[in-house]
């Protein structure tokens, strides 16, 4: 990572920066205090207090009732935590036999505990991966992160075909459901039909036809394949 000012951050502060940064990766919706509170799992008042602290440290921009944005320094620090989290998740799956629905909580703890040396050894052991088990990009050591060009499955139209680029890890139960139905990264799918009144979507995945509710479909991002 580039040289950064020394900022004494608690694990909770690091988690807030990570949440603010990751919330904007796949979604253009403005990041508000209520969004942050929901993602961190605290009350809006608690989130507001932490946002004030981070703003005072020069790590975020936030105007009253407006969106929350990271400063350049805040983003670099957030990417450092995200890199740790996603490399740990990848290591747990690739080397220790964890399933993709088990790794988030473990990584939440380990990302604050491992040394930089261990992190670099994990990165090398894994062959310098560019994404975690859910398809989220892993920032490089020098602070670069490339998010794939992908759209939510709910935004696609009948006839659209592509490969699964990312599956949200917000709900472990849903990840287990996807495993049972052989929905995984890089699987090829085609949208067959959209049900009216928000009743879901019908897709074909690797030759199998299945129906997904809107909640499940919203957890999947697809990189479209351009017809030849």
ABEGO torsion letter per residue (X at the ends): XBBBBBBBBBAAAAAAAAAAAAAAAABABBBBAAAAAAAAGBBAAAAAAAAAAAAAAGABBBBBGBBBBBBAAAAAAAAAAAAAAAAAAAAAAAAAGBBAAAAAAAAAAAAAABBAAAAAAAAAAAGGBABBAAGBBBBBAAGBBBBBBBBBAAABBBGBBBBBABBBAABAAAAAAAAAAGBBBGBBBBBABBBBGGAEBBBBBGGBBBBBBAAAAAABBBBBBBBX
